[in-house]
Amino acid sequence: MAKILFNHVYKRYGKFKEVAVNDFNLQVEDGEFLVFVGPSGCGKSTTLRMLAGLEDISDGEIYIGDALVNDYSPKERDISMVFQNYALYPNLTVYENIAFGLRLRKLPKHEIDLSVKRAARVLEIDNFLDRKPRELSGGQRQRVALGRAIVRKPQAFLYDEPLSNLDARLRVQMRAEIISLHRKMEVTSIYVTHDQVEAMTMGDRVVVMNKGVIQQVDTPELVYNRPNNIFVANFIGNPPMNFIPGKLLEDGEDVDFHTNRFALRLTDKHAAQLRKHQLVGKTVILGIRAEHMSFESYELEQHSRSLITGVLEFGEFVGSDRYYHLEIGMDSLLIARAHTRYQFNNGMKVSVALDMEKALFYHRDTEILLTD
């Protein structure tokens, strides 16, 4: 096991030195399970491949443990990588695929046999050791790829979107198995995905990336509840956070958030923070998640200064809840979560109460979080 350090790492491509990864700085703790997440083209897989030695580093330093590995070959870095496409040898059995790396290292036969069978037992594929990959399901093939990685006992595991070829049910199952395996082995792991559900359910910490730049590094809870900027708030969460532009105006000792359709009273805490930024009288962006709005009658009565009224465009039934899309003017739709006992018809005029304690405020121009 080892810490991993990225120190001002860049990756540039082509004649015009197009930047794919820009000034990447990060320390991965010994034994941590860290997830890189972001849209396609954000640089997450490129960063992983630079760590693995499969891509050259344009600038900066990468350390695994105490070793600067910029000039190390992939073999010298003592890492194991699990890919999206399994990368199994079709002509070899499950046993031979798992044993392949150990045989290259010329380990004794009895040691290879013990390691392969132990890994197969942990991954519950010990009954398939004589089969070829074509005789296995997608989930079983991915277990074989995991088995081949874990028998090496590396300093770090690297996962490059390993579950994206599986169906939804298998992805859930394999997520649980990978985390269970990590807890048993406690090996430093970096997992790349574009799936925010995987990121939020698997990571000790989550690294959100966009256009080659780290947007936020935090626990899943903080990334969800306190996104650093509008990109993170919009990318993490389903449905994404609602955003409403409005002007901050003083009302005596209070501060209200005004649009041409409604006004919302800020909490004392948020008012003080926004006054500190000297933003009273200026336009900011209010962010609120769907679950922080309520159709409950007692909430509507209790929070009369934090109501938004809109026209119901449509509702989505998602099993335990419904998501209602409200047209609130300014060409804006507000998505609010409701219990299934609420059944509104399209075109109805309805009101929701916002939990202003949970509201977040972002700078209109920089899109950076202003409040907590």
N, C-alpha and C positions, 0 to 999 in steps of 0.2 A: 504494500500500500504506500501511497505517496501523495503529497500535495502537488498541485499543478499550478504554474504561474504563467500568465500571459502578460508580457511587459511591453506596452506600446507596439503591438503587432499590427502590421499592415499587409494587405494583399492587393497587388495591382496587376492588371492584365493588359496585354496588347500594346500596340505602338503608342497609343495616347495615354498609357498608364492609368486606365480606368480603375478607380478604387472599389474593390469588392468588400474589403474589411478595413475599417478606418480607426486607427489608434485604439486597438482593443486591449483593455487592461482588466485583468480579473485574476483572483486567487481562488482556486478550488481546494477546499479543505480535505485533509486526509480522511477517507472513508465516507465522504459526502456523495449524495446522489443529486447531481445538478442537471437541470434541463434547459437546453437552448430552444426557444420557440420564436416564431415569427413567420411572416408570409414568404412565399417563394421568392428567391432572389435576395433575401435579407443578409446572406453571408454566414448563416449558421453551419451549414454543411462544409463550406470552405474553411471555416475556423477549425472544425473538427478534423478535417483532412490535413490541415497544417500541423495540428497536434500529433496526428498519426504518422506524419512524414510522407504523406501521399501528395502533398502540395508544398512547393517551396515557399518560404517566408520572404516577402519583399523587404520588410524592415521589422526590427524589434527582436524580442527574445522569448523563447518558450523554455520553461524549466519543468522537468518531471523529477520530483524529489529535489535533490541538490544539484542535479546535472543539467547543464545547458545543452539542449538537444537539437539546436538548429541544424547542425551538420550530421546528426545521427541518421542512419538508415531506419526504415520502419522496424526492421528486425531488432535493431539495437535499442529501441525505445521501451521494450518490455511492456507492450500494451496488447490488448485483444480487442478486435473490432467486430461488431455484428452489423451486417448490412441489410438493406431493404429487400434485396433479391436472394437472400439466403447464402448464395455463392457456394453451394455444395457440389461435390464431384459426383456426377450422375452414375458413373461406372463403379463407384465404391459403395460398400454397405454403410449403414449408419455407424457401426463400430469403426470401420476404417476412416470414415470422415472425421469422427471425433478424435481418433488417434493420430491423424495425419501430422499435425504440428509436433506432437511428441516424438514421432518417429524421425522427423527431420532433425530434432535435437539429439537423436540417438540415445534416448533413455532406455534403460533395461526393459525387457519384455514384460516382466512381472509388474514393474512399476506402471507401465502404460496400461496394462490390463486392469490393474486396481483403480487407476484414475478414471478410465473410460467407464467402467461399471459403476463406480461411485457417482459420477456425473449423470449417467443414464438413470440411475435409481432416483436421484434427487429430482430430475426432470420428468420422471415417470415415462421414460421411453425404453426401459430395460427389456421390454418384450419385443422391441422392433430392431434390435441390434443387427440382425441378419438381413434386414430389408434394404432395398435400394431407395433413394429419395423419391422416385416416381411412384412408389407404392405407399407413400405417406400423404397425409392431409397437409394443408398449409400450416396449421398450428404445430403439427408434429415436425415438419421440416424446420420451422423456426426454433423449436426446442433443440434440434440437432445442431443448428448453428450456435445456439447458446452453449450447448455442451462442448462443442469444439473450442469455444472461447474460454470457458471456466476451467478446463483441465490444465490450461497453461499456468494458472495461478499468477496472473500478471500484476503489475503495479496499478493498472487502471483498465477499466472497461470503457469502450466507446461504442455507442449505439447510434447508427445513422438511419432514422426513420424505420426501425425494424418491423413495425406492425402495420405499415400502411397497405400492404397487400392482403391483409386478412379482413374477414367480414366483421361486422360490429360486435357480434357475440364473442368471437374469438379474440378480438382486440381487448375486450374487458377481461377475459380470462388470462391472456398473456401479460397484461399490465400487472395483474395481481401476482403472477408467477415471477416476473422480473423483480418486483419489489421484494417479494419473499426471499428470492435468491440473494438479492443485495444485502438484506438484513442478516442472512446466514454467513455471508462471506465478508461483509464490511469492507469491500474494495472500492476505492475511489471510482466514481462512474459519471460519465457525461452522456446525456441522452438528447438527441436532436429530433425535433418533431415540428410539424406545422399545426398539430392538433392541440388546441388549448385545453381540452379535457384531459389529455394525457399529461400535459405540462402541470396542470393544477393538482391532479390526483397522485402524481408520482414524485415530484421533485421536493427535496429538502429546501432548495431554493430554485427560483426560476429566473432565467436571463431572457428578457424580451429584447429582440433585435429588429431593426429596420434600416434598410439601405446601408448595411455594414457597420452600423453604430449601435452600441448598447443603449437601450432606452431606460431600462430599469433592471436592477438585480435585487430580489427580495424573496421573502417567503411567499408561497401561494396566497396566503391570507392578505398580506400587505399589497401584493400586486393587484388583487381584486378590489380590496376596500380602499386603498390609497394609491391609485395609479398616478405616476409622476407627471404624465402629460396626456393630452387628448388621444394620441395614437395608442398608448397602452390601454387607456380606458375604453377605447372603441374596439381594440383587438381582443381584449380579454373579457369574457362574459358573453353569455348567450341567453337572451338578446343582448346586444351591446348597450352600453350606457346611453341614456338620453342626454342630448345637449341643447340648451336654450340660451340664445344671446339676450342680454338685457342690461339696463342701466341701473347703477347703484345710486339711490337718492336718500338723503337723510329725512327722517320724520321725527323731529325732536331729538331725543337721545337714541332713537332706533335708526336702523338702516333697512330700506326695502329694496327688493330687486324688481324693477319695473320693465314690462313690455307694453305694447299697445293693446294687449288683451287682458292682462292681469298683473297683480302686484303680490309679492311674497315677502313676509317678514323674516329677516335673517336672525339667527341666534346671536346672543351677545358675543360669543366667542368668535364667530365668523365676522361679525361687524368690526370687532377690534382688529382682527388680522387684516381685513381689507382696508381699514383706515390706516393701518401701519404701512401698507403698500401704496397709500395715497391714491386709492382708486375710487373713492366716493365721487360721484358725478361722472364716472366713466363707464364704458361698456365692458362687461366681463362675460364669461361663458359659465352657466350653471350646468353641472352634471349630476344626474340622479339615476339610480338603477331602478329597474321595473319593480323589484320587490320592496322598494322603499316608498311606495305609493299605495294608498288604501282607498277602497270603496266603502269601508265599514261606516255606518251612520254615526257611531259615536266618535270616530276619528274625524269625520267631516264637521261635526259640531265642535269638537275640542280644538281643532286646528283651522278655525275660520280665516286666519290670516295666512294660510299656506295652501290655498285651494287653487286648482286649475280646472276650468270647465272647457270641454271640447266636444266635438261631434264624433261619434263612433264610426270609424271607417269599416273595420272588420275585426273579428276575434279569431284566435287560434286555440283550439283545444289540444293540450299536450298531455292529457292523462290526469295528473294530480292538480293541474292548474289550467287557467286560461290566460292568454296574453291578448289584451285589448289595445288596438291601435286607435289613438284619438287624434283628430285633426284639431290643432290649437292655434291656427293662424300662422302667419309668417312662413307659409309653405312648409310647416313643421308637423311631424307626427310624433306623438308621445306614446311609448309602449309601457303599459302598466300591467302588472301581474295581479290576478284575482283568483279567489277560491272558485271552484266549479259551481258553487251554489249561485253565483252571480251569472245570469244569462241575459245580457243586453242584446238588443236588436240593432242591426246596422242602421245608421242615421239618427240614433237616439242622441240627445244631449245629456251628457253625464259629467259628474265632477269627481275628482280624486284629491285626496289630501296628501301632501308631500311631507315626509319626515325630514324636516330641515336640519336636524342634527346629523343626518347622513348625507346631506347635499355636499357637493364639492364645487369649488370655484376655480376656473382656469383663466389665465391671461388671454385676452382676445388675440394678440399678435404672436406671442411666443408659444402659446398653448401649454404653458407650464402650470403645474398645480400651485395655487396660492394659499389654500387652506387645508386644515386637517381635521 
